[in-house]
Amino acid sequence: MIEVYDPGNGELLGTVPSASREDVEQVLATASKASTIARDMPTHLRISVLRQVAEQLLKRHEEFAQVIAKEGIKTIRQARKEVSRCIEALRISAEEARRLAGETINDSSDYRMDAMPFGGTRGSGLGREGVAHAIHAMTDLKTYCFNL
């Protein structure tokens, strides 16, 4: 087991299992199988799964926010927003699952994400240019494992 401490005050928050090389290989094999299952999953089922996960997160919103705040030295306000963004991303993903054709970004010169306001416009001096910078600026990459 790995002990997890609050970096702000050194308090023991809990423990998480440590993984061996074999554990990692098993997880990767399982993820590969799950990827195949998800790829072949009917749209209505994919939508249902995403909505259910969003609802479970919503029910435990404050619990997740408290863990994030303690683990990452974020304010509780920031942590609550992070959980809310996660729930919203799941809900949006559920709706987007209806669109089987998807969307291609930067496929034509008529519609370029790097010319959109969120990523700045070329030569405008507003922010960094390009969709990668816009996405990176609004993303906090973290990995959490919760038993729902």
Buried (B, 14 or more C-beta within 10 A) or exposed (E): EEEBEBEEEEEEBEEEEEEEEEEEEEEEEEEEEEEEEEEEBEEEEBBBBBBEBBEEBBEBBEEBBBBBBBBBEBEEEBBBBBBBEBBEEBBEBBEEBEEEEEEEEEEEEEEBBBBEEEBBBEEEEEBEBBBEBBEEEEEEEEEEEEEE
